């Protein structure tokens, strides 16, 4: 009943405004514009336009298209339930195109009703600097482990071209530059990047910026990517659903480890969330813990943090738990 009332109201409002059909969909996106800046030829240049379903009804992304072949869009997750997160991936083609480029990405949504959202990407692809490979990939790394990777940079043009230094906003990355060849209009460097053992668990997506002696295009970003894996893996969030006041619902929480482990405790700052850890005393690689949420009398969205302590000694994993308490009688 809550779904019908909420979206009947939304449809009524949209009928009164031609712009609403676009605005309700646009509000789900964190941003609708991205500038890749100046990138080297062959460099990996990708950006995810994050979106989140902030509505009660399921949202379905039907299609995406780009106005220029320099950008290839794709849908990361087509159907989004309430509070689900998704993304539109935009891939900038730095191998085929050079110079200033831009594209409009049109995202078509067909449920709960039709809307289109336009996303904008821009960038400048250099033809004189080439990265090989196109990005520095650390792959999957265990938390607490250091790693090293290297990438080759070739410049074609002035004989006096130099990389003066490198910099990164990530304190866990350090680097060393080595000039390996110069002459005949070409300059070659190797960039060695070190990721220290203190890097936090999660996705690594950063840049090492090469600072050159160019007058007009001084900085050249080198993409750095990887995943620092924790000893314990939990979902980013747990949605308990839309519940009536006083109603109790139970959902499974799946907790995975790289080796067998025991769960010592699961806590939450709200007593509305309870955890059945009776089966967690035995060491296993995968634990499925029933989580029960009991709705209070106040309607609205509930968001709390769940923390998990194990016998592996890793940092305490945490995740967000969500629920929507409907108004009484709806």
N, C-alpha and C positions, 0 to 999 in steps of 0.2 A: 504493500500500500504506500509505503514511504517513497519507493521508486516512482510510482505512478504520479503521486502528488508533486514531487520535486521536478520531474521532467515535464509534466503538464504545464507547470508554471513557467518553466524555461522555454517551452515551445510557444506559449502565449506571448512572452516577452519578445521572442525572436520574430514573431509575426508583426510586431509593432515597430521593429527596427531591422532594416536590411543589413546593418553592420553586425548585428548580434550573431548571425550565422557564422561569421568569421571569428568574432571575438571570443566566444566560448571555447573554441578550439585553440586559438592562439594563446590563451591564458595557461594552457598546459605546458607550454615550452618555456624553459629557463631563459633562452635567448633565441632570436631569429636571425642573427647576423654573426659572421665570423670572418676575420681577416687572417689569412695564413702568413701575411707579411712577405718578406723576401726569402725564397727557398732555392736551394741548389737543384740543378738538373738531376733527375733520378732519385731525389730525396723522397722518402715516404712522408706524405702530407695527408693526414686524415683528421676529421673532426666529427665528434658525435654531438648532434643537437639533442640534448636530453629533454624528455617530456614525462609528465606524470599525470595519470588519470585522477583528477581531483573531484570527480563526480560519482554519483551512485551507480549509474548505468555503465555497462561495459562499453568501451570505446574500441572501434576497429579501424586501423589504418589500412586502407585498401590499396593504395599505390603511391609511388613517388616518381617524379620525372625532373630532368634538368634542362635548362634552356641552352646549355653549351656542353659540347663533348669533352671539355676540359675537366668536368666534374661528373662523377658517377655516384648517384645516391642509392641507398638500400635501406630496408626496414629491419631493425634489429629485433623487434617484437611486435607482431601485428595486432594481437588482441590484448587489451589492458583492462583488467578488472579494477575495482576501486583501490586507489593508492598504489597500483602497480606502476613501475617505472619502465620506460622504454627509451629508444633513441632512433634518430635518423642519421645514418652514417654517410658522410660526404667525403669522397676520395678525390683528391686533386691530382690530375694526371701530369706529373712533372717529367715524364719520359717522352711524351709526344709533343707537348706544347711548351712555348717559351714566351717571355714577356709578360705584360700585364693581362691578367685573365680574371673573369668573374662569371658567376652563374646564378640564376634564380632556380631554386628547388621548390617545386610545388608538391605539397603533401595533401593527398586526398583522403578524407575520412568519410566513411559511409554509414557508420553507426555510432551513437544512437540516431543521428540524422546527418545529412550531408553538410560538409564544410571543406574549404580549402585553406591551407596556410602556406604563405610564401616565405622561404628561407633564403638568405643571401650569403654567398661566399665570394671572396676576392683574394687576390694574391699576385705576386710577381715572381716568375720563374726565371732564374738566371741561366744563360746558356754557357757561361764561361767557367762555372764551378760545378763539378760533378762529384757526387758521393758514391762510393762502392764498398759495401752494399748501400741501399737507400736509407737505412736507419741502423742504429746500433741496438741489437736485440740481445738482452740478457736471458730471455726465456724464463723458465720457472726456477726460482732460487729459494732454498729453505731459509726461513728467518734465522738470523744469527750467523749467516754464512756470507763471507765476502766473495766478490766475483770480479773478473776482468774481461774486457772486450776491446777490440780495435776496429778501426774503420779507415779507409783510404780516401784522401781528398786530392783531386786533380784540378788545377787551374790552367786555362789556356788564354794567353793574352800577353800582358806586360812581363818582361823578364825580371822586373824589380818588385813584383807582387809578393807580399809576405803575410803570413798569419802572425800577428804580434802576440796574442795571448788567447786564452779560452776562459769562459766563465759560465757559471750555472747558479741558479737560485736554490738548487737542491744541496743542502749541506753534506749529504752522504755520497756525493759524487766528487771525485778528484780526477785529474787528467794530466797527461804528458803529451807534448807535441814533438814530432821528429820530422825534420825535412829530409827527404830521401832522394830527391832529384831536382835539378834546375837547369834549364837550357832549351834552346830551340822553340821558345815561346810557351813552354810548359813548366809548371811547378808542381811537385808532388809532395804531399805530407802524409804521415800516419798519425792518427789520433788514438791514444791509448786511454781508456776510461776505467776507473776503479770504483766499484760500489762497495762501501764498507759494511761491516757486519752489524752496524747499528740501524740499518735501514728498516723502517717499520713495515709490518705486514700490509699487503694490499697491492693495488696496481701501480706500477711505476710508469709514468708517462711524463717525460720532461724533455728539456733541450739543453745541450751544451752549445753555447754560442761562440763561434770563432770570430775574433775581432781582427780584422785585416787592415792594411794600409790603403784600402780603397777610399777615394774621396766621397763618392756618391752612394755606394752600397757597402758600407763598412762591415756590417754584421752578417754572418752566415750561420743559421741554426742547424744543428745536427740532432735529429730526433733520437731519444733514448727511451726504450720501452722494456718492460719485463713485469713479472709477477713475483712478489716476495710472499712465499707461502708460510702461513702459520702452522704450528703443530696441530691446531684444532681449527676446523672449518665449520662455520655456521652460516645460515642464510642472512642476507642483509636486513631482512625484516620478516615479520610474521603478522599477517592480517587475520584477525579473528572473525571478521564479518560484520553484518548489520544485525544488531540484537535488540530485543525489547527490554525495557527496564526490569531488573530482577532476573532476567533470563541468563542461564549458564550455557556456554558453548565450549567444546573441547577440540583442539587442533593438535596435530603431531609436530614436534620440533625435532628435526634431524640434525644430529651433531656428529661430525666425522673427524677422525684422527689419522695421522700417517702411520701410527702403530696403536695397538690396543691400549686403552686408557680407562680409568674410572672417573666418574663425575662425583666430586666432593660436595658441591652445592650449586644450586641455581637460585638467584635472588632477583627481586624486583622491588622498586620503591613503592609499589601499589599492592595492597592486599587483594585487589580484584583479580590478580593473576596468581594462580596456584600451579605447582609442578609436581607431577608424580614421578619421583626418582627411585622408586622401589626396585626397578630393574637395572639401575645404573651402578650397583655395587660391584658387579662383575666387569672385569676388564674386557672391552670390545673395541673394535675399530669404528663401529657405527652404533650410536645410541639413538633410539627414538623415544623421546620424552613427551607424554601427553601434557599439554598446557590447557588449563581451564580458566576461562574468563567469565566472571560473574558481573553483569551490568549493574550499575547503581541506578538511582532514580533520576539523575540529571541527564538530559539528552545532550548529544554532541559527540565530537571526536575525542577519543582517548588515545594518547600516545605515551608509552613508557619504555624504559630501557631494561633489558634482561641481561644479567651478568652470570657467566658460567665459570666455575672453578673446577679444575681437574687435577689429577695427580702427575701430570707431565711437567709441571713447573713452568709452563709457558705463560705469557701475559694472559690475563683474564679476558676471554672472548666476550663480546657483547653484541646485541642486536636490538632493533626497535620492534616493539609490539604495538599493533594498532587495532582499534575497534571503533565502531560507530553505534552509539546508543540512540535508538529512535525515540521520538517524542511519544509520550504515553497515549495509547489509544489509536496509534497509526500503524 
